[in-house]
Amino acid sequence: MNAETPALPVLPAALEGLITATEWPQLAPLVAEINRLKIDRDAVILAHNYMRPEIFHCVADITGDSLALAQKAVEATASVIVMAGVHFMAETAKVLNPDKVVLMPDLQAGCSLAEAITADDVRRLKAEHPGLPVVVYVNTSAEVKAEADVCCTSGNAVQVVESICAEWGVDRCLLLPDRYLAENIAAQTRYGIISFPGACEVHELYTPEDIADIRDSFGDDLVVIAHPECPRPVVEAADFAGSTAQMIDFIRDQSPARVLLVTECSMGENLMASAPQTEFIRACNMCPHMKRITLEKIRDSLLTLDPQITVDPAIAHKARLSVDRMLACGRNTPIAPEPEAR
Ligand code: SF4
């Protein structure tokens, strides 16, 4: 190497084993450029736990599940928010930050759950079930959230369902649109759940036979953790079920020797660095929508301040009420209006 040759960037320890020594020199300049652009643009990058490791570890300012990203979006002080996630997450950030620029690096990054249900579907279901509260998963469009009484995530769905049913004095509610989440929540509460036939295209692929086969291969010390978007028999075959944030807490608190995460592939990859004591078994399904987000697209969105998310102000106002009620639920304050006040 002569004096003019720039030194090769060093691969961060968190990426060892995930990114090859030949890939890293292509990625490192993008990482450096994005981190410079964040300062120039007064931007913050919110990254979901399913983002590629180079995004999660090298450019994200805040990482987490849908609930954490929604909470952090409320607190964001930067002028620009880049959502390294899928479209409904960027919409939620815009709903919570109407005066900020919210960038979505690839507008095609959708979600099979968000696309499963429309605002018309919710209006029809409300007419069919008058007097019952409507809880919608945060994986929905702003229009759908605007028709709901409250939102939930996989991490707080039981708490939200029980709070709103108790406040309304009813014995059941609608929980839309994930049929599997609805089944898994129904198993944890005395309240009845009316569901809708939506599903996550990633988690619905798992079967209890997959888990049995992997247990046979890896022995009794394997701990299986499933996401509640998985079908009920898969959750029943697991040792623990929870949101991606709850998976992180479980591994931190229990320090299992060997884990199978029944969820999107990047979850385990992103956890490896913070849980070196745990061996992560790689048997996962990839979300094609999450994987549309790349360093190049994040860089381009920061350079051009495009594509920006817009939400009709009237829709955003109503959607915000549903999101705010969910966030209030975590603070143990009343979360939703009585039926007659709707
Ligand atoms: S993993 Fe499933 S729920 Fe999450 S964004 Fe992909 S399709 Fe949607």
Boltz pocket constraint, residues with backbone or C-beta under 6 A from the ligand:
constraints:
  - pocket:
      binder: B
      contacts: [[A, 86], [A, 110], [A, 111], [A, 112], [A, 113], [A, 114], [A, 139], [A, 200], [A, 201], [A, 202], [A, 203], [A, 229], [A, 264], [A, 287], [A, 288], [A, 289], [A, 290]]
      max_distance: 6.0
